[in-house]
Amino acid sequence: MAYGSVCTLRVLMNDWVADDSRELESEHGLSFYVETPESRFLFDCGHTGTAWRNAQKIGVDLSVVQFVVLSHSHYDHAGGFPTLLKHVKQKVLYTGKNFWQEKFSYDKEKDEYAYKGCGFTREDLDSWEVEQFECDSSIRLDNYAALFTGFSRRYDFETIPKKFVRGQDKGPDTFDDEICLLLQEGRGWAMVVGCAHRGILNMVAEVKERTGKDVVRIVGGIHLVGAEDERISRTFKELKAMGVQHFNLCHCSTDGNCKSEAWPADVVPLAVGSTIQVEAKGYMKAAIIYDSRTHTTEKAAYFIAEGIHNAGMQPVCFHIDKIEEAGFEYIANSHLVIFGSPTYNGQ
């Protein structure tokens, strides 16, 4: 297990590029490469696979990616997934529970429904030998990152456009497949979202209620493009009242300019190539050192670490024979050190 406390996000795809783009490419879509002290993964994949060319240009090695998270099944977030598979070694996918419901958008002028889904099926995953995990509440990815879903509708003015429909009967799309990524930041969370179709206020309020921690940063798309100033102003007023301090927005949030006076001055638009770092400062450190080579002992150490994490500390497990110099430094600075040969008798 690693022992740092910084998580890094790099924007591989967005609707616009930075001025010093280094020949980076944009499209209507979103993709983040995420590094925690313990994991390397992708949050969303853009539309066409152009994101993977951007990754190469900014020095992101896709071969180290351990898994992929898709926030929802719209094409601009999930469509690039099939082209990713030739770049990665581990084929693991996390989605929301209703990811496979087909999505459409109604074009009023043409009086027709346009397909807006991911472009692949559950059967395709089987043929590609991709292992899928569905999140129906929350899943802890590692000691710094978790997935979260199940967002109640609390704010009436956060409406979902009627053009978004799903299924063969073209019923309203409630986006109950949408999941977000939570990264530890300070004593709260940095929330990474794809589009926040369920409503960013609804999502932040749900996370705060169920975890007991504030969302202090929002990263990604919050679907306010074209929104009236009144809604924009009210949204940010409510977010700040709930404890959100930082806004790193992109994709469907704005046009990249935030020209309206309704946008607060502290919004930081992201572009392809942007980098964000968040740090779990303020946590008391705990070190768990185990000295057995058995699987049950290792599992027990991580079980203890989970309990310590739930108590509000930052735990790291070390095998006694594999502690490097930085590991010794972490242990020396820990507030709690546990040493032994625990055994795990759970199921």
Short mmCIF file of the C-alpha atoms (twelve columns), coordinates in Angstrom:
data_MODEL
# 
_entry.id   MODEL 
# 
loop_
_atom_site.group_PDB 
_atom_site.id 
_atom_site.type_symbol 
_atom_site.label_atom_id 
_atom_site.label_alt_id 
_atom_site.label_comp_id 
_atom_site.label_asym_id 
_atom_site.label_seq_id 
_atom_site.Cartn_x 
_atom_site.Cartn_y 
_atom_site.Cartn_z 
_atom_site.pdbx_PDB_model_num 
ATOM 1   C CA . MET A 1   0.000   0.000   0.000   1 
ATOM 2   C CA . ALA A 2   1.241   3.495   -0.786  1 
ATOM 3   C CA . TYR A 3   1.673   6.168   1.845   1 
ATOM 4   C CA . GLY A 4   1.258   9.564   0.203   1 
ATOM 5   C CA . SER A 5   -1.827  11.729  0.573   1 
ATOM 6   C CA . VAL A 6   -2.092  13.586  -2.754  1 
ATOM 7   C CA . CYS A 7   -4.534  12.635  -5.515  1 
ATOM 8   C CA . THR A 8   -3.927  13.986  -9.029  1 
ATOM 9   C CA . LEU A 9   -6.425  14.414  -11.860 1 
ATOM 10  C CA . ARG A 10  -5.405  15.169  -15.434 1 
ATOM 11  C CA . VAL A 11  -7.960  16.192  -18.057 1 
ATOM 12  C CA . LEU A 12  -7.616  13.930  -21.106 1 
ATOM 13  C CA . MET A 13  -10.784 15.126  -22.829 1 
ATOM 14  C CA . ASN A 14  -13.034 18.168  -22.590 1 
ATOM 15  C CA . ASP A 15  -14.964 20.489  -24.897 1 
ATOM 16  C CA . TRP A 16  -12.048 22.924  -25.209 1 
ATOM 17  C CA . VAL A 17  -8.264  22.977  -24.909 1 
ATOM 18  C CA . ALA A 18  -5.941  25.369  -23.117 1 
ATOM 19  C CA . ASP A 19  -4.126  28.082  -25.065 1 
ATOM 20  C CA . ASP A 20  -0.819  26.239  -24.691 1 
ATOM 21  C CA . SER A 21  -2.467  23.061  -25.897 1 
ATOM 22  C CA . ARG A 22  0.654   21.292  -27.201 1 
ATOM 23  C CA . GLU A 23  -1.508  20.201  -30.154 1 
ATOM 24  C CA . LEU A 24  -4.028  18.587  -27.835 1 
ATOM 25  C CA . GLU A 25  -7.454  17.795  -29.299 1 
ATOM 26  C CA . SER A 26  -10.936 18.482  -27.960 1 
ATOM 27  C CA . GLU A 27  -14.397 17.072  -28.555 1 
ATOM 28  C CA . HIS A 28  -17.755 17.173  -26.780 1 
ATOM 29  C CA . GLY A 29  -16.902 14.764  -24.002 1 
ATOM 30  C CA . LEU A 30  -15.058 14.215  -20.753 1 
ATOM 31  C CA . SER A 31  -12.245 12.024  -19.460 1 
ATOM 32  C CA . PHE A 32  -9.978  12.250  -16.410 1 
ATOM 33  C CA . TYR A 33  -6.876  10.234  -15.610 1 
ATOM 34  C CA . VAL A 34  -6.803  9.827   -11.818 1 
ATOM 35  C CA . GLU A 35  -3.871  8.910   -9.583  1 
ATOM 36  C CA . THR A 36  -4.311  8.241   -5.882  1 
ATOM 37  C CA . PRO A 37  -1.473  7.034   -3.655  1 
ATOM 38  C CA . GLU A 38  -2.817  3.521   -4.254  1 
ATOM 39  C CA . SER A 39  -4.553  3.398   -7.644  1 
ATOM 40  C CA . ARG A 40  -4.370  4.531   -11.277 1 
ATOM 41  C CA . PHE A 41  -7.663  4.729   -13.175 1 
ATOM 42  C CA . LEU A 42  -9.854  6.634   -15.619 1 
ATOM 43  C CA . PHE A 43  -13.058 8.495   -14.868 1 
ATOM 44  C CA . ASP A 44  -15.025 8.590   -18.145 1 
ATOM 45  C CA . CYS A 45  -13.611 7.989   -21.612 1 
ATOM 46  C CA . GLY A 46  -14.824 10.752  -23.907 1 
ATOM 47  C CA . HIS A 47  -16.592 9.951   -27.162 1 
ATOM 48  C CA . THR A 48  -14.239 8.728   -29.883 1 
ATOM 49  C CA . GLY A 49  -10.947 7.663   -28.320 1 
ATOM 50  C CA . THR A 50  -9.237  10.966  -29.097 1 
ATOM 51  C CA . ALA A 51  -8.522  11.188  -25.368 1 
ATOM 52  C CA . TRP A 52  -5.918  8.433   -25.707 1 
ATOM 53  C CA . ARG A 53  -3.909  10.504  -28.192 1 
ATOM 54  C CA . ASN A 54  -4.020  13.372  -25.716 1 
ATOM 55  C CA . ALA A 55  -2.814  11.026  -22.986 1 
ATOM 56  C CA . GLN A 56  0.262   10.169  -25.026 1 
ATOM 57  C CA . LYS A 57  1.005   13.845  -25.706 1 
ATOM 58  C CA . ILE A 58  0.913   14.827  -22.005 1 
ATOM 59  C CA . GLY A 59  2.843   11.779  -20.839 1 
ATOM 60  C CA . VAL A 60  0.087   9.637   -19.315 1 
ATOM 61  C CA . ASP A 61  0.893   5.913   -19.560 1 
ATOM 62  C CA . LEU A 62  -2.439  4.159   -20.104 1 
ATOM 63  C CA . SER A 63  -0.874  0.729   -19.607 1 
ATOM 64  C CA . VAL A 64  -0.821  1.332   -15.835 1 
ATOM 65  C CA . VAL A 65  -4.591  1.939   -15.673 1 
ATOM 66  C CA . GLN A 66  -6.111  -0.572  -13.256 1 
ATOM 67  C CA . PHE A 67  -9.791  0.089   -13.901 1 
ATOM 68  C CA . VAL A 68  -12.261 2.475   -15.532 1 
ATOM 69  C CA . VAL A 69  -15.229 4.328   -14.024 1 
ATOM 70  C CA . LEU A 70  -18.052 5.504   -16.295 1 
ATOM 71  C CA . SER A 71  -20.260 8.158   -14.699 1 
ATOM 72  C CA . HIS A 72  -23.227 7.307   -16.932 1 
ATOM 73  C CA . SER A 73  -23.844 5.765   -20.335 1 
ATOM 74  C CA . HIS A 74  -24.111 8.833   -22.572 1 
ATOM 75  C CA . TYR A 75  -21.870 8.597   -25.630 1 
ATOM 76  C CA . ASP A 76  -19.698 11.588  -24.697 1 
ATOM 77  C CA . HIS A 77  -18.612 9.877   -21.480 1 
ATOM 78  C CA . ALA A 78  -18.626 6.185   -22.378 1 
ATOM 79  C CA . GLY A 79  -18.211 6.027   -26.166 1 
ATOM 80  C CA . GLY A 80  -14.400 5.977   -26.029 1 
ATOM 81  C CA . PHE A 81  -14.240 2.894   -23.806 1 
ATOM 82  C CA . PRO A 82  -13.935 0.225   -26.554 1 
ATOM 83  C CA . THR A 83  -10.937 1.971   -28.131 1 
ATOM 84  C CA . LEU A 84  -9.228  2.129   -24.732 1 
ATOM 85  C CA . LEU A 85  -8.966  -1.642  -24.398 1 
ATOM 86  C CA . LYS A 86  -5.982  -1.937  -26.726 1 
ATOM 87  C CA . HIS A 87  -4.030  0.405   -24.431 1 
ATOM 88  C CA . VAL A 88  -4.682  -1.168  -21.010 1 
ATOM 89  C CA . LYS A 89  -3.618  -4.439  -19.428 1 
ATOM 90  C CA . GLN A 90  -6.371  -4.782  -16.817 1 
ATOM 91  C CA . LYS A 91  -9.956  -4.826  -18.108 1 
ATOM 92  C CA . VAL A 92  -12.135 -3.771  -15.181 1 
ATOM 93  C CA . LEU A 93  -15.148 -1.448  -15.447 1 
ATOM 94  C CA . TYR A 94  -17.282 0.251   -12.777 1 
ATOM 95  C CA . THR A 95  -20.728 1.601   -13.707 1 
ATOM 96  C CA . GLY A 96  -24.036 2.503   -12.135 1 
ATOM 97  C CA . LYS A 97  -26.656 -0.189  -11.734 1 
ATOM 98  C CA . ASN A 98  -28.855 0.840   -14.694 1 
ATOM 99  C CA . PHE A 99  -26.043 1.573   -17.097 1 
ATOM 100 C CA . TRP A 100 -27.448 -0.609  -19.888 1 
ATOM 101 C CA . GLN A 101 -30.739 1.235   -20.354 1 
ATOM 102 C CA . GLU A 102 -30.539 2.744   -23.843 1 
ATOM 103 C CA . LYS A 103 -30.490 6.534   -23.931 1 
ATOM 104 C CA . PHE A 104 -31.984 8.917   -26.492 1 
ATOM 105 C CA . SER A 105 -32.509 12.641  -27.028 1 
ATOM 106 C CA . TYR A 106 -35.620 14.049  -28.686 1 
ATOM 107 C CA . ASP A 107 -34.978 16.482  -31.532 1 
ATOM 108 C CA . LYS A 108 -38.054 18.720  -31.646 1 
ATOM 109 C CA . GLU A 109 -37.267 20.266  -35.017 1 
ATOM 110 C CA . LYS A 110 -36.817 16.900  -36.735 1 
ATOM 111 C CA . ASP A 111 -39.451 15.193  -34.558 1 
ATOM 112 C CA . GLU A 112 -37.187 12.197  -34.004 1 
ATOM 113 C CA . TYR A 113 -35.172 10.480  -31.314 1 
ATOM 114 C CA . ALA A 114 -31.406 10.384  -31.637 1 
ATOM 115 C CA . TYR A 115 -29.478 7.578   -29.957 1 
ATOM 116 C CA . LYS A 116 -27.169 8.955   -27.251 1 
ATOM 117 C CA . GLY A 117 -26.021 5.737   -25.595 1 
ATOM 118 C CA . CYS A 118 -22.562 4.282   -25.087 1 
ATOM 119 C CA . GLY A 119 -22.548 2.270   -28.333 1 
ATOM 120 C CA . PHE A 120 -21.702 -1.119  -26.816 1 
ATOM 121 C CA . THR A 121 -23.550 -3.809  -24.866 1 
ATOM 122 C CA . ARG A 122 -23.138 -6.112  -21.892 1 
ATOM 123 C CA . GLU A 123 -22.523 -8.907  -24.397 1 
ATOM 124 C CA . ASP A 124 -19.684 -6.880  -25.895 1 
ATOM 125 C CA . LEU A 125 -18.042 -6.713  -22.461 1 
ATOM 126 C CA . ASP A 126 -18.208 -10.491 -22.232 1 
ATOM 127 C CA . SER A 127 -16.600 -10.905 -25.641 1 
ATOM 128 C CA . TRP A 128 -13.886 -8.390  -24.703 1 
ATOM 129 C CA . GLU A 129 -13.310 -10.199 -21.386 1 
ATOM 130 C CA . VAL A 130 -14.091 -7.082  -19.372 1 
ATOM 131 C CA . GLU A 131 -15.095 -7.556  -15.733 1 
ATOM 132 C CA . GLN A 132 -17.928 -5.208  -14.741 1 
ATOM 133 C CA . PHE A 133 -18.836 -4.068  -11.223 1 
ATOM 134 C CA . GLU A 134 -22.096 -2.199  -10.580 1 
ATOM 135 C CA . CYS A 135 -22.397 0.479   -7.908  1 
ATOM 136 C CA . ASP A 136 -25.872 0.703   -6.363  1 
ATOM 137 C CA . SER A 137 -24.928 2.691   -3.240  1 
ATOM 138 C CA . SER A 138 -21.196 3.164   -2.702  1 
ATOM 139 C CA . ILE A 139 -17.975 1.278   -3.416  1 
ATOM 140 C CA . ARG A 140 -14.618 2.036   -1.823  1 
ATOM 141 C CA . LEU A 141 -11.951 1.848   -4.512  1 
ATOM 142 C CA . ASP A 142 -9.025  2.351   -2.137  1 
ATOM 143 C CA . ASN A 143 -8.252  4.317   1.024   1 
ATOM 144 C CA . TYR A 144 -8.553  7.623   -0.828  1 
ATOM 145 C CA . ALA A 145 -11.293 7.097   -3.422  1 
ATOM 146 C CA . ALA A 146 -14.871 5.852   -3.484  1 
ATOM 147 C CA . LEU A 147 -17.814 5.682   -5.866  1 
ATOM 148 C CA . PHE A 148 -21.202 6.973   -4.798  1 
ATOM 149 C CA . THR A 149 -24.751 6.894   -6.176  1 
ATOM 150 C CA . GLY A 150 -28.403 6.897   -5.117  1 
ATOM 151 C CA . PHE A 151 -29.090 10.634  -5.265  1 
ATOM 152 C CA . SER A 152 -32.471 11.752  -3.927  1 
ATOM 153 C CA . ARG A 153 -34.251 14.652  -5.625  1 
ATOM 154 C CA . ARG A 154 -34.362 17.506  -3.093  1 
ATOM 155 C CA . TYR A 155 -34.183 20.705  -5.170  1 
ATOM 156 C CA . ASP A 156 -37.206 21.216  -7.409  1 
ATOM 157 C CA . PHE A 157 -35.493 23.780  -9.639  1 
ATOM 158 C CA . GLU A 158 -32.817 21.238  -10.634 1 
ATOM 159 C CA . THR A 159 -34.854 19.807  -13.478 1 
ATOM 160 C CA . ILE A 160 -33.746 17.276  -16.098 1 
ATOM 161 C CA . PRO A 161 -34.455 18.457  -19.669 1 
ATOM 162 C CA . LYS A 162 -37.458 16.614  -21.097 1 
ATOM 163 C CA . LYS A 163 -35.531 15.799  -24.272 1 
ATOM 164 C CA . PHE A 164 -33.559 13.131  -22.392 1 
ATOM 165 C CA . VAL A 165 -35.400 9.808   -22.570 1 
ATOM 166 C CA . ARG A 166 -34.481 6.139   -22.229 1 
ATOM 167 C CA . GLY A 167 -35.632 2.643   -23.144 1 
ATOM 168 C CA . GLN A 168 -37.770 1.442   -26.001 1 
ATOM 169 C CA . ASP A 169 -40.820 3.259   -24.613 1 
ATOM 170 C CA . LYS A 170 -38.839 6.540   -24.565 1 
ATOM 171 C CA . GLY A 171 -39.789 7.319   -20.978 1 
ATOM 172 C CA . PRO A 172 -38.179 10.225  -19.081 1 
ATOM 173 C CA . ASP A 173 -34.547 9.558   -18.198 1 
ATOM 174 C CA . THR A 174 -34.096 9.973   -14.438 1 
ATOM 175 C CA . PHE A 175 -30.352 9.226   -14.705 1 
ATOM 176 C CA . ASP A 176 -30.436 6.820   -11.790 1 
ATOM 177 C CA . ASP A 177 -27.416 5.170   -13.415 1 
ATOM 178 C CA . GLU A 178 -25.268 8.212   -12.596 1 
ATOM 179 C CA . ILE A 179 -22.349 7.749   -10.204 1 
ATOM 180 C CA . CYS A 180 -19.717 10.150  -8.927  1 
ATOM 181 C CA . LEU A 181 -16.164 9.779   -7.650  1 
ATOM 182 C CA . LEU A 182 -15.227 10.951  -4.156  1 
ATOM 183 C CA . LEU A 183 -11.604 11.737  -3.311  1 
ATOM 184 C CA . GLN A 184 -10.461 12.626  0.189   1 
ATOM 185 C CA . GLU A 185 -9.582  16.294  0.516   1 
ATOM 186 C CA . GLY A 186 -8.784  17.575  3.971   1 
ATOM 187 C CA . ARG A 187 -11.542 16.269  6.213   1 
ATOM 188 C CA . GLY A 188 -14.030 16.349  3.370   1 
ATOM 189 C CA . TRP A 189 -14.458 15.258  -0.234  1 
ATOM 190 C CA . ALA A 190 -13.535 16.389  -3.695  1 
ATOM 191 C CA . MET A 191 -16.490 15.253  -5.810  1 
ATOM 192 C CA . VAL A 192 -15.755 14.364  -9.444  1 
ATOM 193 C CA . VAL A 193 -18.850 14.354  -11.657 1 
ATOM 194 C CA . GLY A 194 -19.516 13.610  -15.299 1 
ATOM 195 C CA . CYS A 195 -22.614 15.736  -15.928 1 
ATOM 196 C CA . ALA A 196 -24.538 15.830  -12.626 1 
ATOM 197 C CA . HIS A 197 -27.791 15.153  -14.498 1 
ATOM 198 C CA . ARG A 198 -29.435 14.343  -11.157 1 
ATOM 199 C CA . GLY A 199 -28.659 17.907  -10.076 1 
ATOM 200 C CA . ILE A 200 -25.393 18.960  -8.472  1 
ATOM 201 C CA . LEU A 201 -27.162 20.214  -5.339  1 
ATOM 202 C CA . ASN A 202 -29.021 16.925  -4.986  1 
ATOM 203 C CA . MET A 203 -25.757 15.041  -5.327  1 
ATOM 204 C CA . VAL A 204 -23.766 17.165  -2.864  1 
ATOM 205 C CA . ALA A 205 -26.571 17.066  -0.289  1 
ATOM 206 C CA . GLU A 206 -26.810 13.261  -0.546  1 
ATOM 207 C CA . VAL A 207 -23.070 12.779  -0.082  1 
ATOM 208 C CA . LYS A 208 -23.028 15.123  2.905   1 
ATOM 209 C CA . GLU A 209 -25.992 13.413  4.569   1 
ATOM 210 C CA . ARG A 210 -24.833 9.824   4.079   1 
ATOM 211 C CA . THR A 211 -21.114 10.280  4.754   1 
ATOM 212 C CA . GLY A 212 -21.251 13.004  7.384   1 
ATOM 213 C CA . LYS A 213 -18.540 14.944  5.520   1 
ATOM 214 C CA . ASP A 214 -18.686 18.129  3.446   1 
ATOM 215 C CA . VAL A 215 -17.992 18.223  -0.258  1 
ATOM 216 C CA . VAL A 216 -15.299 20.910  -0.382  1 
ATOM 217 C CA . ARG A 217 -14.523 20.757  -4.111  1 
ATOM 218 C CA . ILE A 218 -16.470 19.977  -7.285  1 
ATOM 219 C CA . VAL A 219 -14.601 18.792  -10.375 1 
ATOM 220 C CA . GLY A 220 -16.194 18.113  -13.767 1 
ATOM 221 C CA . GLY A 221 -19.484 18.870  -15.487 1 
ATOM 222 C CA . ILE A 222 -22.571 20.221  -13.699 1 
ATOM 223 C CA . HIS A 223 -24.856 20.801  -16.727 1 
ATOM 224 C CA . LEU A 224 -25.452 24.538  -16.445 1 
ATOM 225 C CA . VAL A 225 -24.771 25.389  -20.094 1 
ATOM 226 C CA . GLY A 226 -27.673 27.540  -21.237 1 
ATOM 227 C CA . ALA A 227 -29.090 27.906  -17.713 1 
ATOM 228 C CA . GLU A 228 -30.647 31.224  -16.722 1 
ATOM 229 C CA . ASP A 229 -28.673 33.512  -14.433 1 
ATOM 230 C CA . GLU A 230 -31.166 33.018  -11.610 1 
ATOM 231 C CA . ARG A 231 -30.553 29.261  -11.549 1 
ATOM 232 C CA . ILE A 232 -26.779 29.694  -11.788 1 
ATOM 233 C CA . SER A 233 -26.728 32.182  -8.902  1 
ATOM 234 C CA . ARG A 234 -28.986 30.066  -6.715  1 
ATOM 235 C CA . THR A 235 -26.971 26.920  -7.438  1 
ATOM 236 C CA . PHE A 236 -23.677 28.435  -6.320  1 
ATOM 237 C CA . LYS A 237 -25.259 30.132  -3.317  1 
ATOM 238 C CA . GLU A 238 -26.606 26.797  -2.104  1 
ATOM 239 C CA . LEU A 239 -23.360 24.945  -2.869  1 
ATOM 240 C CA . LYS A 240 -21.300 27.410  -0.851  1 
ATOM 241 C CA . ALA A 241 -23.809 27.216  1.999   1 
ATOM 242 C CA . MET A 242 -23.231 23.442  2.072   1 
ATOM 243 C CA . GLY A 243 -19.470 23.912  2.358   1 
ATOM 244 C CA . VAL A 244 -18.192 23.728  -1.226  1 
ATOM 245 C CA . GLN A 245 -15.126 25.973  -1.519  1 
ATOM 246 C CA . HIS A 246 -13.538 25.104  -4.872  1 
ATOM 247 C CA . PHE A 247 -15.056 24.781  -8.354  1 
ATOM 248 C CA . ASN A 248 -12.985 23.159  -11.140 1 
ATOM 249 C CA . LEU A 249 -15.569 22.967  -13.900 1 
ATOM 250 C CA . CYS A 250 -15.618 21.847  -17.511 1 
ATOM 251 C CA . HIS A 251 -17.617 20.081  -20.254 1 
ATOM 252 C CA . CYS A 252 -21.356 20.765  -19.823 1 
ATOM 253 C CA . SER A 253 -20.899 23.274  -16.990 1 
ATOM 254 C CA . THR A 254 -20.074 26.343  -19.059 1 
ATOM 255 C CA . ASP A 255 -18.943 27.437  -22.487 1 
ATOM 256 C CA . GLY A 256 -15.451 27.774  -21.041 1 
ATOM 257 C CA . ASN A 257 -15.754 31.516  -20.492 1 
ATOM 258 C CA . CYS A 258 -18.210 31.973  -17.586 1 
ATOM 259 C CA . LYS A 259 -19.071 35.400  -19.037 1 
ATOM 260 C CA . SER A 260 -22.315 35.892  -17.137 1 
ATOM 261 C CA . GLU A 261 -22.074 37.840  -13.880 1 
ATOM 262 C CA . ALA A 262 -24.041 35.012  -12.275 1 
ATOM 263 C CA . TRP A 263 -20.884 32.913  -12.305 1 
ATOM 264 C CA . PRO A 264 -18.794 33.439  -9.154  1 
ATOM 265 C CA . ALA A 265 -15.288 34.766  -9.687  1 
ATOM 266 C CA . ASP A 266 -13.706 31.749  -7.996  1 
ATOM 267 C CA . VAL A 267 -14.837 29.245  -10.653 1 
ATOM 268 C CA . VAL A 268 -11.791 27.730  -12.375 1 
ATOM 269 C CA . PRO A 269 -12.625 26.364  -15.863 1 
ATOM 270 C CA . LEU A 270 -10.668 23.261  -16.845 1 
ATOM 271 C CA . ALA A 271 -9.332  22.460  -20.308 1 
ATOM 272 C CA . VAL A 272 -7.750  19.461  -21.980 1 
ATOM 273 C CA . GLY A 273 -4.337  19.132  -20.368 1 
ATOM 274 C CA . SER A 274 -5.315  20.742  -17.050 1 
ATOM 275 C CA . THR A 275 -4.047  19.175  -13.821 1 
ATOM 276 C CA . ILE A 276 -5.657  19.277  -10.370 1 
ATOM 277 C CA . GLN A 277 -4.201  18.011  -7.118  1 
ATOM 278 C CA . VAL A 278 -6.148  17.424  -3.919  1 
ATOM 279 C CA . GLU A 279 -4.621  16.427  -0.598  1 
ATOM 280 C CA . ALA A 280 -6.067  14.624  2.410   1 
ATOM 281 C CA . LYS A 281 -4.566  17.103  4.874   1 
ATOM 282 C CA . GLY A 282 -5.717  17.135  8.446   1 
ATOM 283 C CA . TYR A 283 -5.909  13.357  8.874   1 
ATOM 284 C CA . MET A 284 -4.137  11.604  11.722  1 
ATOM 285 C CA . LYS A 285 -1.829  8.946   10.309  1 
ATOM 286 C CA . ALA A 286 -1.933  5.289   11.325  1 
ATOM 287 C CA . ALA A 287 0.545   2.537   10.355  1 
ATOM 288 C CA . ILE A 288 -0.338  -1.167  10.462  1 
ATOM 289 C CA . ILE A 289 2.707   -3.438  10.241  1 
ATOM 290 C CA . TYR A 290 2.135   -7.165  9.802   1 
ATOM 291 C CA . ASP A 291 4.785   -9.863  9.800   1 
ATOM 292 C CA . SER A 292 3.103   -12.953 8.370   1 
ATOM 293 C CA . ARG A 293 3.093   -14.047 4.748   1 
ATOM 294 C CA . THR A 294 -0.342  -15.700 4.919   1 
ATOM 295 C CA . HIS A 295 -3.264  -14.314 2.977   1 
ATOM 296 C CA . THR A 296 -5.486  -14.217 6.075   1 
ATOM 297 C CA . THR A 297 -2.991  -12.027 7.914   1 
ATOM 298 C CA . GLU A 298 -2.794  -9.538  5.040   1 
ATOM 299 C CA . LYS A 299 -6.576  -9.512  4.771   1 
ATOM 300 C CA . ALA A 300 -6.871  -8.920  8.523   1 
ATOM 301 C CA . ALA A 301 -4.458  -5.973  8.328   1 
ATOM 302 C CA . TYR A 302 -6.564  -4.341  5.643   1 
ATOM 303 C CA . PHE A 303 -9.719  -5.096  7.611   1 
ATOM 304 C CA . ILE A 304 -8.208  -3.250  10.582  1 
ATOM 305 C CA . ALA A 305 -7.208  -0.409  8.241   1 
ATOM 306 C CA . GLU A 306 -10.797 -0.060  7.061   1 
ATOM 307 C CA . GLY A 307 -12.005 0.314   10.629  1 
ATOM 308 C CA . ILE A 308 -9.330  2.907   11.384  1 
ATOM 309 C CA . HIS A 309 -10.275 4.816   8.227   1 
ATOM 310 C CA . ASN A 310 -13.930 4.813   9.242   1 
ATOM 311 C CA . ALA A 311 -12.827 6.340   12.559  1 
ATOM 312 C CA . GLY A 312 -11.396 9.319   10.672  1 
ATOM 313 C CA . MET A 313 -7.700  8.423   10.422  1 
ATOM 314 C CA . GLN A 314 -5.468  7.771   7.415   1 
ATOM 315 C CA . PRO A 315 -4.252  4.145   7.657   1 
ATOM 316 C CA . VAL A 316 -1.480  2.483   5.665   1 
ATOM 317 C CA . CYS A 317 -0.530  -1.203  5.804   1 
ATOM 318 C CA . PHE A 318 3.075   -2.377  5.555   1 
ATOM 319 C CA . HIS A 319 4.548   -5.855  5.294   1 
ATOM 320 C CA . ILE A 320 7.534   -5.862  7.649   1 
ATOM 321 C CA . ASP A 321 9.892   -7.187  4.955   1 
ATOM 322 C CA . LYS A 322 8.835   -4.647  2.314   1 
ATOM 323 C CA . ILE A 323 9.109   -1.267  4.039   1 
ATOM 324 C CA . GLU A 324 11.029  1.283   1.977   1 
ATOM 325 C CA . GLU A 325 12.697  4.470   3.207   1 
ATOM 326 C CA . ALA A 326 9.594   6.602   2.641   1 
ATOM 327 C CA . GLY A 327 7.584   3.969   4.492   1 
ATOM 328 C CA . PHE A 328 9.803   4.241   7.555   1 
ATOM 329 C CA . GLU A 329 9.315   8.009   7.452   1 
ATOM 330 C CA . TYR A 330 5.544   7.572   7.330   1 
ATOM 331 C CA . ILE A 331 5.647   5.177   10.295  1 
ATOM 332 C CA . ALA A 332 7.878   7.526   12.286  1 
ATOM 333 C CA . ASN A 333 5.367   10.354  11.775  1 
ATOM 334 C CA . SER A 334 2.257   8.264   12.477  1 
ATOM 335 C CA . HIS A 335 -0.009  9.020   15.409  1 
ATOM 336 C CA . LEU A 336 -0.843  5.312   15.778  1 
ATOM 337 C CA . VAL A 337 1.278   2.244   14.998  1 
ATOM 338 C CA . ILE A 338 -0.100  -1.293  15.181  1 
ATOM 339 C CA . PHE A 339 2.296   -4.235  14.896  1 
ATOM 340 C CA . GLY A 340 1.463   -7.937  14.890  1 
ATOM 341 C CA . SER A 341 0.218   -11.019 13.075  1 
ATOM 342 C CA . PRO A 342 -3.568  -10.620 12.989  1 
ATOM 343 C CA . THR A 343 -5.801  -13.305 11.543  1 
ATOM 344 C CA . TYR A 344 -9.049  -12.851 9.650   1 
ATOM 345 C CA . ASN A 345 -11.953 -15.196 10.362  1 
ATOM 346 C CA . GLY A 346 -14.643 -13.311 8.465   1 
ATOM 347 C CA . GLN A 347 -16.566 -14.632 5.478   1 
# 
